[in-house]
Amino acid sequence: MSSVIFEKRGQQAWITLNRPATKNMINGEMFVELADAWQEIRADDAIRVAVLTAAGDEDFCCGGDLSQIIPLWTGAKKPQTPQEERLLSDPMIVDQIMLKAEPLYKPVIAAVNGRALGGGTELLQATDIRIAAEHAQFALPEPKVGVVPGAGSMVRLARQLPWAHAMKILLGGEPISAQEALAMGLVSDVVPLTELQAQAERYAQNICRQAPLALQAIKKTALETHTLPWAEAFQFEMEQAGLIMMSKDAREGPRAFKEKRQPLFRGE
C-alpha cells in the first residue's frame, strides 16, 4: 500500500500520510510521494485547497524514519526501489516536501490526528490552517540527540509565533499539548478526534467558495513580504492587488452580489 494516499475530492486535494504502524514516520517512499503530491497540487488549476492528514488515531508524523533513510544517505544500503533511487539522486527533496524549495500559494489545511514530533512539527509549519485533535502533541526533540530541527523550524517558528513561545519549543525539546499549541498560536483549532475530519472538510469547503486567485495572492503576499521593509511590502501588496482586480473573478464577485446569487469563481 502507498505510504501517501492522494485523493482529489472535487476542488480539494487530500493527502494522507499512511504508515500508521511506524508512527507515520517519513521514509524514502514517503519523501518522494509527498513531493509529487505537492507538485500535482501546484500544477492542477482545478485544485483550490489541500488538506494534509494522517492515518490512524495516535500519530500525525513522528519525524523521519532514520533506520531506513540514514543507511541510504551514507551508502550502507543500496536503493531497493525507484523511490529510494530518487531520494538519493535528489538531495534537495527535503526542501520540496517542507515547501521550502518552491512555495505553494494555494491554501493548505493540516488535520493533526495525533503526535507531531520532529519532522511532523516541521511539516506542520508549512501549512496555513491547522486543526488538532484534542490528544495531539507537538515537539522538536532534535537537540536531545545532538542535532537540530533543520527542515525549516529554526527559521519558520520564530516568524510564526511570539519569540518566547517559539524558543520554548525549539530549545526545550519537550512536547506541548494541543491546548498549549492553541494558546501559543501554533494551531488554529482543537476538536475531538471524532470531529477532526469533518472540521477540516468545513474549512476546505469554505475556501472553495472563495475566489482562488484572490486567496493565492493573499497567501503569496503574506509569505513574500514577511521580512521586507514596510515600503517594499506595501509595494508588493499593491502589485498583487492590481493583478487580482484585473481578473474575471473580480468582476464576477460584485455582479453576483448585485444579482443576489452565489458567485461562480473560475480562477480567471
C-alpha positions as CSV (number, residue, x, y, z in Angstrom):
1,M,0.0,0.0,0.0
2,S,1.2,3.5,-0.8
3,S,2.8,5.4,2.0
4,V,1.0,8.6,0.9
5,I,-2.7,8.4,-0.2
6,F,-3.5,11.2,-2.6
7,E,-7.2,11.9,-3.3
8,K,-9.0,14.5,-5.4
9,R,-12.4,15.4,-3.9
10,G,-13.7,17.9,-6.4
11,Q,-11.7,21.1,-5.9
12,Q,-10.0,19.6,-2.8
13,A,-6.8,17.5,-2.6
14,W,-6.5,15.3,0.4
15,I,-3.0,14.0,1.3
16,T,-2.9,11.2,4.0
17,L,0.4,10.0,5.4
18,N,-0.2,6.3,5.5
19,R,2.4,4.5,7.7
20,P,0.4,4.2,11.0
21,A,2.3,1.1,12.1
22,T,5.5,3.1,12.1
23,K,4.1,6.3,13.6
24,N,3.7,7.8,10.1
25,M,7.4,8.4,10.1
26,I,8.8,9.7,6.8
27,N,10.7,7.0,4.9
28,G,12.2,7.2,1.4
29,E,8.9,6.3,-0.3
30,M,7.0,8.9,1.6
31,F,9.6,11.6,0.8
32,V,9.1,11.0,-2.9
33,E,5.3,10.6,-2.9
34,L,4.8,13.7,-0.7
35,A,7.0,15.8,-3.0
36,D,5.0,14.5,-6.0
37,A,1.7,15.3,-4.3
38,W,2.7,18.9,-3.6
39,Q,3.8,19.3,-7.2
40,E,0.5,17.9,-8.5
41,I,-1.5,20.4,-6.3
42,R,0.7,23.2,-7.5
43,A,0.2,22.3,-11.2
44,D,-3.5,21.4,-11.2
45,D,-5.6,24.6,-11.6
46,A,-8.7,22.6,-10.6
47,I,-7.4,22.1,-7.1
48,R,-8.1,25.1,-4.8
49,V,-7.1,23.7,-1.4
50,A,-5.1,20.9,0.1
51,V,-5.7,19.0,3.3
52,L,-2.8,17.2,4.9
53,T,-3.6,14.5,7.5
54,A,-2.5,11.0,8.5
55,A,-3.8,7.5,9.0
56,G,-4.6,6.1,12.5
57,D,-5.6,7.9,15.7
58,E,-2.3,8.1,17.5
59,D,0.3,9.8,15.3
60,F,0.3,12.5,12.7
61,C,4.0,12.1,12.0
62,C,6.8,11.3,14.3
63,G,9.7,12.6,12.1
64,G,11.9,10.8,9.7
65,D,12.4,7.0,9.6
66,L,16.1,7.2,10.2
67,S,16.6,3.5,10.3
68,Q,15.7,3.5,6.6
69,I,17.0,6.8,5.4
70,I,20.4,7.1,7.0
71,P,21.8,3.8,5.5
72,L,20.7,5.1,2.1
73,W,22.4,8.5,2.6
74,T,25.6,7.0,4.0
75,G,25.9,4.3,1.3
76,A,25.5,1.5,3.8
77,K,22.3,0.4,1.9
78,K,21.8,0.3,-1.8
79,P,18.4,1.7,-3.1
80,Q,15.9,-1.1,-3.5
81,T,13.0,0.8,-5.2
82,P,12.7,3.6,-7.7
83,Q,11.6,5.9,-4.9
84,E,14.8,5.2,-3.0
85,E,16.8,5.9,-6.1
86,R,15.0,9.3,-6.5
87,L,15.7,10.1,-2.8
88,L,19.4,9.5,-3.4
89,S,19.5,11.4,-6.7
90,D,17.7,14.5,-5.3
91,P,19.4,15.8,-2.1
92,M,17.0,18.8,-2.0
93,I,13.9,16.6,-1.7
94,V,13.5,17.5,2.0
95,D,13.1,21.2,0.9
96,Q,10.4,20.1,-1.5
97,I,8.3,18.2,1.0
98,M,8.6,21.1,3.5
99,L,7.7,23.6,0.8
100,K,10.9,25.4,1.1
101,A,12.4,24.9,-2.4
102,E,9.2,26.3,-4.1
103,P,6.4,27.9,-2.1
104,L,2.8,26.6,-2.6
105,Y,0.5,29.6,-2.7
106,K,-2.7,27.5,-2.6
107,P,-4.2,27.2,0.9
108,V,-3.1,24.1,2.9
109,I,-5.1,22.8,5.9
110,A,-3.5,20.4,8.4
111,A,-5.7,17.9,10.3
112,V,-3.4,16.7,13.0
113,N,-4.7,13.3,14.3
114,G,-2.1,12.7,17.0
115,R,1.5,13.3,17.8
116,A,3.5,15.6,15.6
117,L,7.1,15.1,16.7
118,G,10.3,16.3,15.0
119,G,9.6,16.3,11.3
120,G,5.9,16.2,12.0
121,T,6.0,19.6,13.7
122,E,8.3,20.9,10.9
123,L,5.8,19.8,8.3
124,L,3.0,21.4,10.2
125,Q,4.7,24.8,9.9
126,A,4.5,24.6,6.1
127,T,0.6,24.6,6.4
128,D,-1.8,27.5,6.9
129,I,-4.9,26.5,8.8
130,R,-4.1,23.8,11.5
131,I,-6.7,21.8,13.2
132,A,-5.6,19.5,16.0
133,A,-7.3,16.6,17.7
134,E,-7.5,17.1,21.5
135,H,-4.9,14.4,22.2
136,A,-2.3,15.8,19.7
137,Q,1.1,16.7,20.9
138,F,3.9,18.8,19.3
139,A,7.6,18.8,19.8
140,L,11.0,19.4,18.3
141,P,13.2,17.0,20.3
142,E,16.2,17.1,18.0
143,P,18.6,18.9,20.4
144,K,18.1,16.0,22.8
145,V,20.1,13.8,20.4
146,G,22.6,16.4,19.4
147,V,21.1,17.6,16.1
148,V,18.9,20.5,15.1
149,P,15.4,20.8,13.5
150,G,16.9,21.9,10.2
151,A,13.9,21.3,7.9
152,G,12.6,24.8,8.4
153,S,11.8,25.2,12.1
154,M,14.8,27.3,13.0
155,V,13.6,29.9,10.6
156,R,9.9,29.5,10.4
157,L,8.9,29.0,14.1
158,A,10.2,32.4,15.4
159,R,8.4,34.1,12.5
160,Q,5.1,32.3,13.1
161,L,5.0,32.5,16.9
162,P,6.0,35.1,19.6
163,W,9.6,34.7,20.4
164,A,9.2,33.2,23.9
165,H,6.8,30.5,22.6
166,A,9.0,29.6,19.7
167,M,12.1,29.3,21.9
168,K,10.2,27.1,24.4
169,I,9.5,24.6,21.6
170,L,12.9,25.0,19.8
171,L,15.1,24.9,22.9
172,G,13.1,22.8,25.4
173,G,12.6,19.6,23.3
174,E,9.6,18.7,25.4
175,P,6.1,18.0,23.9
176,I,3.3,20.6,24.3
177,S,-0.3,19.7,24.3
178,A,-2.9,20.6,21.7
179,Q,-4.4,23.2,24.1
180,E,-0.9,24.7,24.7
181,A,-0.3,24.8,20.9
182,L,-3.7,26.6,20.5
183,A,-2.8,29.2,23.2
184,M,0.6,29.8,21.5
185,G,-1.0,30.2,18.1
186,L,0.8,27.1,16.6
187,V,-2.6,25.6,15.7
188,S,-5.9,27.3,14.7
189,D,-8.4,25.0,16.3
190,V,-8.7,22.0,18.6
191,V,-11.5,19.5,18.3
192,P,-12.3,15.9,19.4
193,L,-10.7,13.3,17.2
194,T,-14.1,12.2,16.0
195,E,-14.8,15.7,14.6
196,L,-11.3,16.3,13.1
197,Q,-12.0,15.2,9.5
198,A,-15.4,17.0,9.4
199,Q,-13.9,20.2,10.7
200,A,-11.1,20.0,8.1
201,E,-13.8,19.4,5.4
202,R,-15.7,22.5,6.6
203,Y,-12.7,24.7,6.3
204,A,-11.9,23.3,2.9
205,Q,-15.4,23.8,1.6
206,N,-15.4,27.4,2.8
207,I,-12.1,28.0,1.0
208,C,-13.5,26.5,-2.2
209,R,-16.4,29.0,-2.1
210,Q,-13.9,31.9,-2.3
211,A,-12.0,33.3,-5.3
212,P,-9.0,31.1,-5.8
213,L,-6.7,33.7,-7.4
214,A,-7.5,36.1,-4.6
215,L,-6.6,33.5,-2.0
216,Q,-3.4,32.7,-3.7
217,A,-2.5,36.4,-3.9
218,I,-3.2,36.8,-0.2
219,K,-1.0,33.9,0.8
220,K,1.7,34.9,-1.7
221,T,1.8,38.4,-0.3
222,A,1.9,37.2,3.3
223,L,4.8,34.9,2.6
224,E,6.9,37.1,0.3
225,T,6.6,40.3,2.3
226,H,7.1,38.8,5.8
227,T,10.6,40.2,6.2
228,L,10.6,43.0,3.7
229,P,10.7,46.7,4.8
230,W,7.3,48.3,5.0
231,A,7.6,50.3,1.8
232,E,8.7,47.3,-0.2
233,A,6.0,45.1,1.4
234,F,3.2,47.6,0.6
235,Q,4.5,47.9,-3.0
236,F,4.3,44.2,-3.4
237,E,0.9,44.1,-1.9
238,M,-0.3,46.9,-4.3
239,E,1.0,44.9,-7.3
240,Q,-0.8,41.8,-6.3
241,A,-4.0,43.7,-5.6
242,G,-3.8,45.3,-9.1
243,L,-3.3,41.9,-10.8
244,I,-6.4,40.5,-9.0
245,M,-8.5,43.5,-9.8
246,M,-7.9,42.8,-13.5
247,S,-9.2,39.2,-13.2
248,K,-12.6,38.0,-14.4
249,D,-13.3,36.7,-10.8
250,A,-13.0,40.3,-9.5
251,R,-15.9,41.3,-11.8
252,E,-17.9,38.1,-11.1
253,G,-18.0,38.8,-7.3
254,P,-19.7,42.2,-7.4
255,R,-22.0,41.0,-10.2
256,A,-23.1,38.0,-8.2
257,F,-23.7,40.2,-5.1
258,K,-25.8,42.6,-7.1
259,E,-27.8,39.7,-8.6
260,K,-28.2,38.1,-5.1
261,R,-26.6,34.7,-6.1
262,Q,-23.5,32.8,-5.2
263,P,-20.5,33.8,-7.3
264,L,-19.1,31.3,-9.8
265,F,-15.3,31.8,-9.5
266,R,-13.3,30.2,-12.2
267,G,-9.8,31.2,-11.3
268,E,-9.6,33.5,-14.3
